[in-house]
Every structure is written in structure tokens, then in C-alpha cells.
Amino acid sequence: MGEYLRLRSEYQRLVKQGKIPDVRTAGQALTSANCPLIDPAGGAWPGAGPLRYLNAVFERLRVRSEGGAWQEVALPTAPGAPVEIRLPTGKAVELEAWAGNTAEATWLRGNVALSVGNTNVPLAADTAFQGSGHLAATRGTDRLQGTLKLRLQVGAEGRARFGEIVEVTVTAEG
């Protein structure tokens, strides 16, 4: 909208000439592999915090115990809010996630992954701006004992982690 307001006189002139103008930004041609790592204002990125062309928000998260049914996880509505789950003791814990691409650079399969602790789970397919990326099922642990704390975040391999961070606590019961 800001670009339209800035260029509206030019837009109206082109429409009167019978042309069909289109407003685009530099970010629309970028990908997770080649976008500049800059802050939202266009300045140098300090290595942490938000990026201009890469951002993610978790849309859906499922968990299950080995051999059990998938359970939907209620995602937090505020940053840093706890996510707590109870699953049976002694079984593997599996997670599956979907994240929304809320910045302009297209996420590339083979370049973007979900970080779950020390494991990176690859993106299933390229995901354009405002698309939903699926991050396949992975094991959080092979055998749940006590409490398991997992930190989930999306990242571009070898470049930067970005977007929302969800911390999940899985507690063994039974």
C-alpha cells in the first residue's frame, strides 16, 4: 500500500494510457538462498532478530508417541508462551509442523529446514510468500524419560534462523 501511495500519480497516468501497472518490490524475485540478510529497515543485520526478506510463523504442530495417533498442539498466541504436552514414558516422540512464509523471499526446498534441537527437518516443497510450508515428521527423542524440552525455529541452511520460535515441553507420564 505504501508503494501505491508513493506512486499513485504514475499509476493513474499509466491506467489512462490503457496500460496495466503492477507494483512490485525487490523482495519478490528473491529466495532463501540469495536474499540479502538485512534488518526490516534495510540496515545491517546484527546476526539475530528479524530479517527483511525471511520470516515464518508456525501454523500447525502435531505430536505423537511411537505407534500412537497424531495430536494437534495448541500453538501459543503470544511469543514465548509455553507449549506443554504429556505423552507416555519410554516411547519415541515424533513432531510434524507447518509454517507460513510471511516475508517476500521464496523458501527453497533443500535450503530451508525446521530446527528441532540439533536436528534439521527439510522443507517438503518450495514455499512462496504467504504460502504454507510443510516440514516432515521427525523424532524429538527415541525414548521419552522425564521432561523433554524442544526449541523449534525455521532457518535457511548455512545462512540464518528466522521467524517465530516455539518452545515445547514434553513430559513423560504413566
Backbone torsions as a table, in degrees:
resi	resn	phi	psi	omega
1	MET	NA	-38.5	179.2
2	GLY	-60.7	-40.0	178.6
3	GLU	-67.2	-40.2	177.9
4	TYR	-61.5	-46.3	-179.7
5	LEU	-61.1	-39.4	179.8
6	ARG	-67.6	-34.6	-173.4
7	LEU	-110.6	14.9	-171.6
8	ARG	-62.3	-33.3	178.0
9	SER	-64.4	-44.3	178.0
10	GLU	-64.5	-40.5	178.3
11	TYR	-59.4	-49.4	-179.1
12	GLN	-62.8	-38.8	178.3
13	ARG	-61.9	-44.2	-180.0
14	LEU	-66.5	-39.7	178.3
15	VAL	-62.5	-42.2	178.5
16	LYS	-62.8	-26.1	177.6
17	GLN	-84.6	1.3	179.3
18	GLY	85.1	10.1	179.6
19	LYS	-90.0	160.3	178.6
20	ILE	-114.2	94.6	-179.2
21	PRO	-75.3	155.6	178.7
22	ASP	-136.6	130.9	179.4
23	VAL	-94.3	124.1	179.7
24	ARG	-131.3	157.6	174.2
25	THR	-115.8	167.7	-179.8
26	ALA	-61.8	-27.5	-176.4
27	GLY	-70.3	-19.8	-175.7
28	GLN	-68.1	-20.7	-179.4
29	ALA	-98.8	3.4	-173.7
30	LEU	-96.3	161.6	176.1
31	THR	-129.8	171.8	177.9
32	SER	-63.4	-19.6	-179.2
33	ALA	-89.0	-23.3	-174.5
34	ASN	-126.7	-1.1	-179.0
35	CYS	-69.1	146.1	176.2
36	PRO	-68.1	141.5	177.0
37	LEU	-89.2	89.7	-179.8
38	ILE	-128.0	159.7	179.6
39	ASP	-76.3	170.1	-176.3
40	PRO	-57.6	-26.2	179.7
41	ALA	-87.2	-3.2	179.6
42	GLY	95.3	4.6	179.9
43	GLY	-88.9	179.5	179.3
44	ALA	-62.1	133.2	178.2
45	TRP	-82.7	128.1	-176.8
46	PRO	-78.1	3.9	179.7
47	GLY	97.1	-2.8	176.8
48	ALA	-153.1	155.5	179.8
49	GLY	96.1	-174.4	-173.4
50	PRO	-68.5	152.2	176.3
51	LEU	-115.1	155.2	-179.9
52	ARG	-71.8	-43.6	-171.4
53	TYR	-105.8	-4.4	179.2
54	LEU	-127.8	123.3	175.2
55	ASN	-156.8	152.2	-178.2
56	ALA	-145.2	147.7	172.4
57	VAL	-133.6	134.1	179.5
58	PHE	-72.1	130.8	-179.1
59	GLU	-103.8	-32.6	-175.2
60	ARG	-155.0	141.9	176.9
61	LEU	-142.1	132.6	176.6
62	ARG	-125.8	148.7	175.4
63	VAL	-135.1	159.4	172.8
64	ARG	-159.4	157.6	169.3
65	SER	-86.6	152.3	178.4
66	GLU	-47.5	123.4	179.0
67	GLY	81.7	-5.7	-178.0
68	GLY	-94.8	179.1	178.8
69	ALA	-82.2	148.9	175.5
70	TRP	-66.2	141.1	176.5
71	GLN	-120.4	130.9	175.1
72	GLU	-71.9	139.6	178.9
73	VAL	-104.8	131.8	175.7
74	ALA	-73.7	113.0	-179.0
75	LEU	-77.3	151.0	-179.1
76	PRO	-68.2	149.3	176.6
77	THR	-98.3	-2.9	177.5
78	ALA	-134.6	142.8	179.1
79	PRO	-56.2	135.6	176.7
80	GLY	81.4	-4.5	178.9
81	ALA	-65.8	140.6	-175.8
82	PRO	-71.0	146.7	172.2
83	VAL	-119.6	116.2	-175.9
84	GLU	-121.9	133.7	-176.6
85	ILE	-133.9	146.6	174.3
86	ARG	-117.8	129.9	179.1
87	LEU	-137.4	160.6	-177.6
88	PRO	-61.9	142.2	177.0
89	THR	-64.6	144.9	170.5
90	GLY	82.4	1.0	-179.3
91	LYS	-111.5	158.7	176.6
92	ALA	-65.6	148.3	176.0
93	VAL	-111.8	125.0	178.8
94	GLU	-116.3	145.3	178.9
95	LEU	-128.9	152.9	174.9
96	GLU	-144.5	138.2	-174.6
97	ALA	-137.3	157.5	171.3
98	TRP	-129.6	135.9	179.8
99	ALA	-130.2	143.6	178.7
100	GLY	-93.6	135.9	176.9
101	ASN	-85.1	106.2	-175.7
102	THR	-105.6	14.3	173.6
103	ALA	-129.7	169.9	-166.0
104	GLU	-75.5	-28.6	-177.2
105	ALA	-68.0	134.5	176.7
106	THR	-71.8	132.2	174.8
107	TRP	-78.4	131.5	179.7
108	LEU	-100.1	133.2	172.1
109	ARG	-60.2	135.7	-177.2
110	GLY	91.0	-12.1	178.5
111	ASN	-117.1	-32.1	-178.6
112	VAL	-106.0	139.1	-179.0
113	ALA	-146.6	159.4	172.7
114	LEU	-92.1	126.5	176.2
115	SER	-91.2	120.9	175.7
116	VAL	-123.4	97.2	-174.1
117	GLY	62.8	-122.3	179.9
118	ASN	-95.4	6.5	-177.4
119	THR	-106.3	138.6	174.0
120	ASN	-110.5	125.5	-178.6
121	VAL	-106.3	118.2	-174.2
122	PRO	-69.6	150.3	173.5
123	LEU	-66.5	137.7	-175.9
124	ALA	-72.8	-33.4	-177.7
125	ALA	-155.6	158.2	174.9
126	ASP	-52.6	144.0	-177.0
127	THR	-133.3	113.5	-178.7
128	ALA	-77.4	168.6	175.6
129	PHE	-49.8	130.2	-178.9
130	GLN	70.8	10.6	175.2
131	GLY	-89.3	171.3	179.4
132	SER	-113.7	120.0	-179.4
133	GLY	-96.9	133.9	178.8
134	HIS	-96.0	131.8	178.5
135	LEU	-117.2	111.8	-168.5
136	ALA	-56.1	163.8	179.6
137	ALA	-62.1	141.6	177.1
138	THR	-144.9	162.3	177.4
139	ARG	-91.1	131.2	173.6
140	GLY	-83.5	-29.4	175.3
141	THR	-163.2	154.5	178.6
142	ASP	-83.7	-22.1	-176.5
143	ARG	-152.8	106.8	-177.4
144	LEU	-73.1	123.1	175.5
145	GLN	-135.7	127.0	177.8
146	GLY	68.7	-124.3	-177.4
147	THR	-120.5	134.9	178.1
148	LEU	-116.3	125.3	177.8
149	LYS	-110.0	125.2	-179.0
150	LEU	-121.8	138.8	177.2
151	ARG	-113.9	120.6	-177.7
152	LEU	-110.2	131.1	175.8
153	GLN	-156.9	148.0	177.9
154	VAL	-88.1	149.8	178.3
155	GLY	-154.2	156.5	173.4
156	ALA	-95.4	119.0	-174.5
157	GLU	-49.1	126.3	177.0
158	GLY	71.3	5.9	-176.8
159	ARG	-120.2	-67.1	-175.3
160	ALA	-166.9	146.4	167.1
161	ARG	-87.8	147.7	-175.3
162	PHE	-150.1	161.9	174.0
163	GLY	81.3	-167.3	-176.3
164	GLU	-59.4	143.1	173.7
165	ILE	-112.2	128.4	176.2
166	VAL	-117.6	125.0	177.6
167	GLU	-104.2	124.0	-176.2
168	VAL	-114.4	130.7	174.2
169	THR	-110.5	120.0	177.9
170	VAL	-108.4	122.6	-178.2
171	THR	-110.5	132.6	179.0
172	ALA	-75.4	138.5	175.8
173	GLU	-138.6	154.6	175.5
174	GLY	95.7	NA	NA
